Amino acid sequence: MNARLALENGSFDEKSVDWGAFREWLEKNFSYNYAKNSFNYARRYYHVLFSGDGSVLLGISEGLKRTVMASLSNLSKFLGRYEDWKRIVRNYGLKWSYGRSEDYLISRMAHTENNGSVLEWLRRVKAEIPQLSVFMDFMLLSGLRLREAVNSWNLIIDLAREGRLSEYYNEKNGALEHYRFRGLFMRRSKKVFVSFLPKWLIEKISKQDKLTLCKISNWVRRDKKLKSRFPELREYFATVMTRWLNAAEIDFLQGRISGSVFMKNYFNPALITDLRERVFKGLAEIQKGL
């Protein structure tokens, strides 16, 4: 479908898009960085929706294609034109996945071989950037995403200074109860409910300075010219925990289940106690790498 036919069929063009409202909609429903990227790629590739021509997406890398497709999907939903977008996806055989699972596994294995152990990277970051030493321990032991870890880190510091840390850290269960702060930890596409962590680590964090994603990136990538391998710390946490937890329990700790599943299956004192004991056995193993 060309641009003229698209218009005649009641489709839309850039002039019909309230870009300011679209950006506000994104920021309301997604994290800041995701909203920013989605907005930028939607502005860059909006013409795919305007013309109905998805051929340009066939010539870009798989990683970029998935990002652009997500951005156009968001734009089409905002405009009430999601069926138009689905038609483009179907007509051009566009795929959301990166490929076969075995290809992804091989890629991850090659990445590890080429870049060395993530624990070696962690130790180097701690040695070269002392102000991140405790934060790196926190990331490794919590299994949180980087943004979640920064939000949790800063919340611990703020509440400790106000004498309200008990509102977040349940000392009896040894757990940071993220679900009590929905605005920070219950994003539309990414959520986290509970992290079991030792009291000594929480006490250390409470005495540190607050951090930002920008500050961490500047110290690691700009100042020290190191790779950013934070997601691999999360993978390492999950891998070690398989010795003590089943897949569903790891998904729970890393926020890959819905809130309703959490309340129905995990928010139970007896289950929390058993889960906590096994998590702390895994944490003891992980601590050996610190």
N, C-alpha and C positions, 0 to 999 in steps of 0.2 A: 504494500500500500504506500503510495507516494504522499507527499505533504498535502497536495491539493485534495486528494481523496480523503485523507484523514480529517481535514477540516470539514469537508462536505458531509462526512459521516458523524459529525458531532464530536470529534476528538478535540485536542487542545494544542496550544502552542505556548511558548515562553511567556507571552504577554498575559495569558490567562492564569499564570501562576503567581500567587502572592508569596514570594520567596521569604519575606520576613515572617509571615505566619507559619510557613513550612518549617523554618528553622526553630521557631518557638515550639511547634508541635514535636519536633525531634528532641529538643532539649528537655521537654516535659516527660517524654516517654523513654529516653535512653540516657546513657552516660554522656558527659560532655564531649569526650574525645570521639566516641562513636557518632554522636550527633553532628559534630564538626565534619568528620570524614564523609558521612552520608550526605550531608548538605553539599559539600564541595563536588563529590562525584555526581550527584544528581544534577547540579548546574552544568557540569561538563558533558554529561551524556543524555540530557533531557530530550535531545533531538530524536533519540531512539523511540521514545513514547510519541513524540510529535509526528514522526514519519511512519512508524510501524516497521522500520527497517532495522532488524537486529543483526545484520551481517557484520557490523563493526565489532561486535562483541566476540565474534568467532576468531578474530585475529589477535586477541590480547592474551596474556598469560592466564593460567588457571586461577592463580591467587587473586589477580586484579579483577578477573571476570566475576568471581564470586562477590567481591566487594561492590563492584558496579551494579551487579544484579540486585543485591540487597538494597542499594541506594535507590534504584529505579522502582523496586518493589515498594519501598516506603513512600516514594513520591506518588506512585499510582494509587496507593491506599489513601493518602492525604487528599488527592484530587477526586476520589471516588471513581477511579478508572482501573481498578485492579483487574477486571475481566479483560481489558485491552492488553494489559501487561502479560497476563497468563497466555493470551493468544499469541503474542510475540514469542514467548518462551517456547510454546508448543510448535509454532511454525518453523522456528530456526533450530529446534532440537537443542536448546540451551540446557546445560546441566549444572546443578548446584554443587555437586560433589567434586572433590579434587581428583578422584580416581579410585582405583581399587584399594581396599584396606591394606593388602600386602605391599603395594607400592609405597603407601604412607609409612609402613613399618620399616621398610628398607631404607627409605629416606631418613627416618629418625635415627636408625642405626649408623648410617653413613655420617650423619651430622655429628653424632657422639664420637665416632672414631676420628673425625677430622679436627674436632675442637677440644678433645680431651674430656675428662670427667668434670661434671658440673660442680662436684665438691672441690676440685682443684681451683676452678674459677671462683667459687665462693670464698675459699681461703685467700686467694689473691686479692679479691675486693676488700676483704676484712683487713688485710695487711696494708694495702695501699690507700684505703679510705677508712681510717679508724672511726670516723663519725658515723659510719654505716655498720660497724661491727655488730652491735646488738640487733639492729634491724635485719641483718642477714640471718642471724639466728632465728629471729621471729618468723621470717618468711619460710625458712626451711622447716621449722617445727609446726607451723600452722597450716601449711599447704594452701594458703590463700592466694588469690590473684593479686597482682601488684597494687592495683587501685584499692582493693579491699584491705590489703595490709596497711597501706598508708592511712586510710580512713580509720582503721582500728587503732593503729599506733597513735594517731593524734587524739582520738577519743579517750584512750587510756590516760594520756598525759593530761588532757583537760579535766577529766573527771577526778583524777588523783589530786590535782591541784585544788579542786573544789571540795575535796573530802567526800566524793560521791562515787568512788570507784566500785563500790558494792552493787551499784545499780547496773553495772555491766559485767564485772567479773564475779561469778558465783564461786566463792572460795571453797564451799563444801563440795561442789561437783568438779572444781578445778576447770571451770569453763567460762569462756567469753561468750555471753549470750547475745549474739548479734541481732537476733530476731526482735529484741526490745527496741532497736533503733532502725525502724523500717526505712526511713528516708535515706539512710546511708547504705544499707545492706540488702534491700529488697528492690533491686532494679528490675525492669521489665523482663530482660532476657538473662540476667545473671543474678543469682541470689546466694546468700550464705547464712546459715542459721546458728551454728555453734562451732566453737573451736576449743578443744581440750588442751590446756597449756599449764605448765608448772607455775606455781606462785612466784618462784625466784625470778622467772623471766618477766612476769608482769611487773614485779617490783623494780627490776632493772629498767624496763621501758618507762615507767612512771617518772624516772629521774633524768630522762633524755630530753633533747630538744625536738620540737615538731618538725615534720618533713613535708615536702611536696614532691609530686611526680617530676616536675621540672628540675628541682634541685638534685634529685637522685640521678636523673638522666645526664645532667651536666657534669656531675662528679664522675660518673662511670664512663660515659661515652666521650664527652668533650675533653675533660681534664686528664683522664687516665688512658683514654683511647682503648677501653676494654669493650668487649661485646656485651650486649644486654641479654642475659640468659635467665632472667627471672622466671619465665614460664617453665623452664626445666627443673627449677626447684620444686615446683608444684607437682611435676611428673615424678620426681624422685620420691617425694613424700608418699604419693599414691602407690608407687612400686614397692616401697618398703612396707607399707601398711597392708599389702596383700598377704603378708605372713600372719597377720592377726585379725584382719577384718575381711568380710566378704565384699563383693563389688557394690552391692546396694548401700552398705554402710559407708564405704569410701565416697560414693556419690553423694550421700547425705552430708558428710563432712565438707565436701568441696562444692556444695551448692548446686548439684545437678538433678535435684528433685523439686517438685512443686511444694508450695506451702501446705496444701491440703494433705499431701502424703506425709509431710513432716509432722503435722499435728495428729494425724491418725495413727502413725506407726512408730514415731520416735519420741514424742513428748510424753514420756512415761517414766516416772522416777526409777522403777526397777530396770527398765531397759537402758536408761541413761547410765546407771551405775555399772552395769555389765559392759556397756560400750566404752565407758571411760576407762575402766581397768585395762581393757585390751588396747585401747589407744595409747595409754601411758607405757605399756610394754613396747609398743612400736616407737614411741618417742625416745625411750631409753636407747633403742638401737640407733636411731637417727642421730642422737646426741654424740655418739662415738665419732661421727664425721665432723664434728665441730672443732 
